[in-house]
C-alpha cells in the first residue's frame, strides 16, 4: 500500500490530521492501530511490509448483559448508512453506536462502529441483510486461541551458527524492557542497522548463533519467557489487561485484546519506584481471554501498577 492509498484508507476509517507523515513514525502508528482493530493486514519479511485492507465483518464482543459486535475490515462512507438502514427495517432493537478513538500519536482518529442489541439474533439479521459476516463466538477469544505460543514460535525459527553480530548491536534487556549496549551471553533479542540498506535488523541471539526475525514482537517475549520475567499485568475486577509499551504484544494477540472492546489500548503511566513506566491498557478483557493471552506469551500476569 503506497502513501496515497494509506491516506485514503485512514480517511475512510476516520479522520487524518494535516500533520500525519505516512512515511514516518506516525504513519506506522496509524497502520498499527488499523491492524490491531482488524481493519487491515500487515505482513512481510526482512523489513518489507505489504498492507492490505481486511474483508469487512462484524466481530462479536464479549459480554453477557448485552450483545455487541464491532464493524471491522474495509468500509466506505456508505457502509454505515447501509447498516443504519438495515437496523431500521430488519434489525428492530439494534442500535448503532459511533464513537471516535485516536491512535497513540493523536495524529489520526478511527471511527468505532458497534452494533448493540438485547439479542444476538437481531444483530445477525442486520449482518445478513447487508451481507457482512458475523462471528458467532467473541472475536477476542477466537483470535487468542488461534495465535501461536511463544514456545512454538521459538521451536519454529531457524538458527544460523557462527554469525558475526556487529559490535554496535543493541540487546533487549528483560530487566528494563529496553534495548541497550552490550551482550553478556544467553538468549537475547538483538538489533542493528544493516550498512548496505540502512534497515534495522532484528535477530534472536544465543551465544554464537542467531535467528533472524521479520519483526521484534515475538522475539521480545521469547526472551522474557526464557528469563522468567513478565511484561504483563491483569485486574479481573476492572477487566484491564496491561502490557509494557516497550514490549508490545504480537499482532494477533494485540488484535485479540483490542476486539474485546473494539477500542485501542489506553496509555497508562506507573511509578515503580525506579522511574516511570508506560503501559498499554486494554479494556473490557474477560479473564478467560487474559488467561489464554498470558499462556501464549509464556508469562504470568502480575497486579496492575496503576
Number of C-alpha atoms within 10 A of each C-alpha: 13 11 12 9 12 19 18 12 23 19 18 16 23 17 18 19 11 8 9 17 15 17 11 9 12 19 20 13 18 27 22 21 26 26 23 26 27 28 24 21 20 17 12 11 10 13 14 9 13 12 16 18 18 17 15 19 21 23 27 27 28 22 14 8 9 12 19 26 30 26 26 24 21 18 18 11 11 9 14 15 11 14 21 18 15 19 23 14 11 17 21 14 14 23 18 18 12 12 12 13 20 20 19 18 13 14 18 24 22 23 18 20 19 21 25 20 19 15 14 16 12 20 27 19 19 26 22 14 17 15 12 15 16 22 14 14 12 20 24 29 24 14 18 25 17 13 17 15 21 24 16 11 13 16 9 9 13 12 16 12 13 10 13 9 15 12 10 11 18 20 24 25 20 22 11 11 19 13 16 14 12 14 17 8 10 13 20 26 30 30 24 18 15 11 8 6 7 9 13 13 18 25 22 26 26 16 15 14 17 24 19 20 21 17 18 22 17 24 28 27 28 24 22 26 19 16 16 11 16 22 26 25 21 25 18 14 9 12 17 22 28 30 23 20 17 18 23 19 23 20 18 19 26 24 25 28 34 25 30 26 23 29 24 25 25 16 14 16 16 13 11 10 7 7 7 9 17 15 25 23 27 24 21 22 29 22 16 12 23 26 16 17 28 22 16 21 25 20 23 18 20 13 13 17 15 11
